[in-house]
Amino acid sequence: MRRREFIKLLGGAATAWPLSARAQQPTMPVVGFVEVGSLDASAARAAAFRKGLNETGYIEGQNVTVEYHWGSI
């Protein structure tokens, strides 16, 4: 292998490495919060839920995603 071919090979690998490293980022876990009623009626329970997550080391938006859903009967 010639010197210039070797340098091209190393340059190509160095360019492609950051792209492959970015593509393999781990996904955040998703937790669902489902409550019957309105957002206003269950705001205290949702706040307590977020507080409990924080106490166990989960911070919404940083290492866990929370999906909130409210419904009625």
C-alpha positions in Angstrom: 0.0 0.0 0.0 1.4 3.4 -0.9 1.7 6.2 1.6 -0.9 8.4 -0.1 -3.4 5.6 -0.2 -2.9 4.9 3.4 -3.3 8.6 4.4 -6.6 8.7 2.3 -7.8 5.6 4.1 -7.1 7.1 7.6 -8.7 10.4 6.6 -11.9 8.7 5.4 -12.1 6.7 8.6 -11.6 9.8 10.8 -14.3 11.6 8.9 -16.9 8.8 9.1 -16.2 8.0 12.8 -18.1 11.0 14.4 -21.2 10.3 12.2 -21.4 6.7 13.3 -20.9 7.6 17.0 -23.8 10.1 16.8 -26.1 7.6 15.2 -25.8 5.2 18.1 -27.0 7.4 21.0 -29.1 5.6 23.5 -32.8 6.5 23.6 -34.4 7.8 26.8 -37.0 5.7 28.5 -40.6 6.9 28.2 -43.0 6.9 31.2 -46.7 7.5 30.8 -48.8 9.4 33.3 -52.5 8.6 32.7 -55.2 10.4 34.8 -59.0 10.5 34.6 -60.2 14.1 34.8 -58.8 17.4 33.8 -55.3 18.8 34.1 -56.4 21.3 36.7 -58.0 18.7 38.9 -54.9 16.4 38.9 -52.1 19.0 38.9 -51.1 18.1 42.5 -50.8 14.4 41.6 -48.8 15.2 38.5 -46.4 17.4 40.6 -46.1 14.5 43.2 -45.3 12.1 40.3 -42.6 14.4 39.0 -41.2 14.8 42.6 -41.1 11.0 43.0 -39.2 10.6 39.7 -36.7 13.3 40.8 -36.1 11.6 44.2 -35.3 8.3 42.4 -32.8 10.1 40.1 -35.0 10.6 37.0 -35.1 14.2 35.7 -37.7 14.9 33.1 -36.2 15.9 29.8 -32.7 14.8 30.8 -32.8 11.1 31.4 -36.5 10.2 31.1 -39.4 11.4 28.9 -42.8 11.6 30.5 -46.0 11.6 28.4 -49.1 13.0 30.2 -52.6 12.0 29.2 -55.9 13.1 30.7 -59.3 11.7 29.9 -62.8 11.6 31.1 -65.2 8.8 31.8 
